[in-house]
Amino acid sequence: MLRMHGFTERERIMLVALRMTAEAVIQEMTRHPSLPDWVFPPPRGFVAEDLDHIPDLPAHTELIDGSLVFVSPHGSFHMRVASLLESELRRAAPKDFRVRRDMSVILRPRQRPEPDVMVIKAEAVRDDDETFYEARDVVLVIEVVSPASEVRDRERKPQLYAEAAIQHLWRIEKNAGKPVVYVYELDPASKTYVITGIQRDFLKASVPFDLAVDLTEVDQL
């Protein structure tokens, strides 16, 4: 049985539709003619550019392996950790880097995830209407693991980031109510991530630039 707690009724209908056979899709379209056309994916699946042209797409929708992935509302822990890292990275970033949140990255034609936080090259900034960056523009991606997305955050998305040659990945887990940062760096020979540290309470990094963060400050946010 498909469990979809935390979604609105409309989002549950859309998730079910993405798993339908062609015959079931036709039946569902007959029963619910008011549903938008994009609820029913094209035979080839979606491509990255589709996300900019689909009307009424739920916020923070990701594209993974050609399928739309709808994101559950984030909890307080997730929000506070992402906010802390975003602000500290922004404060420490040299002038040739920029920090972004709630924006997606195109890795391949059918892969367009949205990291919780990312660091990009300043030269990648184009205009105020941009909605994504290319993998070549990204130097660090950060994923704060949530219960609803832990398989994607721990497995599939790191695999995709590594295949796209993004140099640095931080994965943040919740342990006993506190953030734990798993720091990875890309091995260019194998195109896989190698863990370089597990940090609690205090995060200290020298790549992609020098950074020191008191992780216990999440309790004050």
C-alpha positions as CSV (number, residue, x, y, z in Angstrom):
1,M,0.0,0.0,0.0
2,L,1.3,3.4,-1.0
3,R,1.6,5.7,2.1
4,M,1.6,9.4,1.5
5,H,1.3,11.1,4.8
6,G,2.0,14.9,4.9
7,F,0.6,15.5,1.4
8,T,-2.5,17.5,0.4
9,E,-5.3,15.6,-1.4
10,R,-4.2,17.1,-4.7
11,E,-0.6,16.1,-4.2
12,R,-1.7,12.5,-3.3
13,I,-3.7,12.3,-6.6
14,M,-0.7,13.5,-8.5
15,L,1.6,11.0,-6.9
16,V,-0.8,8.1,-7.6
17,A,-1.1,9.3,-11.2
18,L,2.7,9.1,-11.7
19,R,2.5,5.4,-10.9
20,M,-0.4,4.5,-13.2
21,T,-0.5,2.3,-16.3
22,A,-1.6,4.0,-19.5
23,E,-5.1,2.4,-19.3
24,A,-5.5,3.7,-15.7
25,V,-4.4,7.1,-16.7
26,I,-7.1,7.3,-19.3
27,Q,-9.7,6.2,-16.8
28,E,-8.5,8.7,-14.2
29,M,-8.6,11.5,-16.8
30,T,-12.2,10.6,-17.5
31,R,-13.1,10.6,-13.8
32,H,-11.1,13.8,-13.0
33,P,-11.2,16.0,-16.1
34,S,-10.1,19.0,-14.1
35,L,-6.7,17.6,-13.3
36,P,-3.8,19.4,-15.1
37,D,-2.3,17.7,-18.1
38,W,1.2,17.4,-16.5
39,V,-0.2,15.1,-13.7
40,F,0.1,12.4,-16.4
41,P,3.8,12.2,-17.5
42,P,4.7,11.9,-21.2
43,P,6.0,8.5,-22.4
44,R,9.6,9.7,-22.4
45,G,9.3,11.1,-18.9
46,F,10.0,14.7,-18.1
47,V,13.2,16.6,-18.9
48,A,14.9,19.3,-16.8
49,E,13.5,22.3,-18.8
50,D,9.9,21.1,-18.3
51,L,10.0,22.3,-14.7
52,D,10.1,25.9,-15.9
53,H,7.1,25.6,-18.1
54,I,4.6,23.4,-16.1
55,P,1.8,25.6,-14.7
56,D,0.9,25.3,-11.0
57,L,3.8,23.0,-10.2
58,P,4.1,22.5,-6.4
59,A,7.0,24.5,-4.9
60,H,10.4,22.6,-4.7
61,T,9.4,19.9,-7.1
62,E,12.5,17.9,-8.1
63,L,13.1,15.8,-11.2
64,I,14.8,12.5,-10.5
65,D,15.3,9.9,-13.3
66,G,12.7,11.7,-15.4
67,S,10.0,11.6,-12.7
68,L,8.6,14.5,-10.7
69,V,9.3,14.2,-7.0
70,F,7.1,16.3,-4.7
71,V,8.7,17.5,-1.5
72,S,7.0,17.1,1.9
73,P,7.0,20.2,4.2
74,H,10.3,20.5,6.1
75,G,10.4,20.3,9.8
76,S,11.9,22.8,12.2
77,F,15.2,21.0,12.5
78,H,15.7,20.9,8.8
79,M,14.8,24.5,8.4
80,R,17.1,25.7,11.2
81,V,20.1,23.7,10.1
82,A,19.8,24.8,6.5
83,S,19.4,28.5,7.6
84,L,22.5,28.3,9.9
85,L,24.7,26.8,7.1
86,E,23.4,29.2,4.5
87,S,24.2,32.3,6.7
88,E,27.6,31.0,7.8
89,L,28.6,30.0,4.3
90,R,27.5,33.4,2.9
91,R,29.5,35.2,5.6
92,A,32.7,33.2,4.9
93,A,32.4,32.9,1.1
94,P,35.2,34.7,-1.0
95,K,34.0,37.1,-3.6
96,D,34.2,34.5,-6.4
97,F,31.5,32.3,-4.8
98,R,27.8,32.7,-4.1
99,V,25.5,30.8,-1.8
100,R,22.0,29.7,-2.9
101,R,19.1,28.0,-1.3
102,D,15.8,26.7,-2.7
103,M,17.2,26.5,-6.3
104,S,17.8,23.5,-8.5
105,V,20.7,22.2,-10.4
106,I,20.6,20.5,-13.8
107,L,22.8,17.5,-13.7
108,R,21.6,15.7,-16.8
109,P,18.6,16.0,-19.1
110,R,16.4,14.0,-16.8
111,Q,18.0,15.0,-13.5
112,R,17.2,18.3,-11.8
113,P,17.4,18.0,-8.0
114,E,17.1,20.8,-5.5
115,P,19.8,20.8,-2.8
116,D,19.0,22.3,0.5
117,V,21.9,24.7,0.2
118,M,24.6,25.0,-2.5
119,V,27.7,27.1,-3.2
120,I,28.2,28.2,-6.8
121,K,30.8,30.1,-8.8
122,A,30.0,33.8,-8.9
123,E,30.4,33.8,-12.7
124,A,27.4,31.5,-13.0
125,V,25.0,34.2,-11.8
126,R,23.2,35.5,-14.9
127,D,20.1,37.5,-13.9
128,D,17.2,37.8,-11.4
129,D,15.0,35.4,-13.3
130,E,17.3,32.3,-13.2
131,T,15.7,29.2,-11.6
132,F,18.6,26.7,-11.8
133,Y,22.3,26.3,-12.3
134,E,24.4,23.9,-14.3
135,A,26.4,21.2,-12.5
136,R,29.7,22.7,-13.8
137,D,28.8,25.9,-11.8
138,V,28.3,24.1,-8.5
139,V,31.2,23.5,-6.0
140,L,29.3,22.3,-2.9
141,V,25.9,20.7,-2.4
142,I,24.3,20.2,1.1
143,E,21.5,17.9,1.9
144,V,19.8,17.9,5.3
145,V,18.2,14.4,5.6
146,S,14.5,14.3,6.3
147,P,12.5,11.1,7.1
148,A,10.4,11.5,4.0
149,S,13.5,11.7,1.7
150,E,16.3,9.8,3.5
151,V,16.8,7.3,0.7
152,R,17.1,10.0,-1.9
153,D,19.3,12.2,0.3
154,R,21.6,9.3,1.4
155,E,21.8,7.3,-1.8
156,R,20.4,8.5,-5.1
157,K,21.1,12.2,-5.0
158,P,24.8,11.7,-3.9
159,Q,25.2,9.3,-6.7
160,L,23.9,11.8,-9.2
161,Y,26.0,14.7,-7.8
162,A,29.1,12.5,-8.1
163,E,28.4,11.5,-11.6
164,A,28.0,15.2,-12.5
165,A,31.5,15.8,-11.0
166,I,30.3,18.2,-8.2
167,Q,33.4,18.3,-6.0
168,H,32.0,18.6,-2.5
169,L,29.0,17.2,-0.7
170,W,27.9,17.6,2.9
171,R,25.1,15.4,4.3
172,I,23.6,16.4,7.6
173,E,21.8,13.9,9.8
174,K,19.9,14.3,13.0
175,N,21.3,12.4,15.9
176,A,19.9,12.7,19.4
177,G,18.4,16.0,18.3
178,K,21.7,17.4,17.2
179,P,23.2,17.9,13.6
180,V,26.0,15.6,12.5
181,V,27.8,16.7,9.3
182,Y,29.2,14.0,7.0
183,V,31.8,15.6,4.7
184,Y,32.6,14.1,1.3
185,E,35.0,14.9,-1.5
186,L,34.9,13.6,-5.0
187,D,37.4,11.0,-6.1
188,P,38.0,12.0,-9.8
189,A,39.2,8.6,-10.7
190,S,36.2,6.6,-9.6
191,K,33.7,9.5,-9.7
192,T,32.4,8.6,-6.3
193,Y,32.5,10.5,-3.0
194,V,35.0,9.7,-0.3
195,I,34.2,10.6,3.3
196,T,36.8,13.0,4.7
197,G,35.2,13.7,8.1
198,I,32.3,13.4,10.5
199,Q,31.8,16.5,12.5
200,R,29.6,17.2,15.6
201,D,29.1,20.4,17.6
202,F,31.6,22.3,15.5
203,L,32.1,22.2,11.8
204,K,35.5,23.2,10.5
205,A,36.3,23.1,6.8
206,S,39.1,24.3,4.5
207,V,37.4,23.5,1.2
208,P,35.8,24.9,-0.9
209,F,37.0,27.7,1.4
210,D,37.8,28.2,5.1
211,L,34.7,27.9,7.3
212,A,34.0,27.5,11.0
213,V,30.5,26.9,12.3
214,D,29.2,26.3,15.8
215,L,26.6,23.7,15.1
216,T,25.1,24.1,18.6
217,E,23.7,27.5,17.4
218,V,20.8,25.6,15.8
219,D,19.3,25.5,19.3
220,Q,19.2,29.3,19.4
221,L,17.3,29.7,16.1
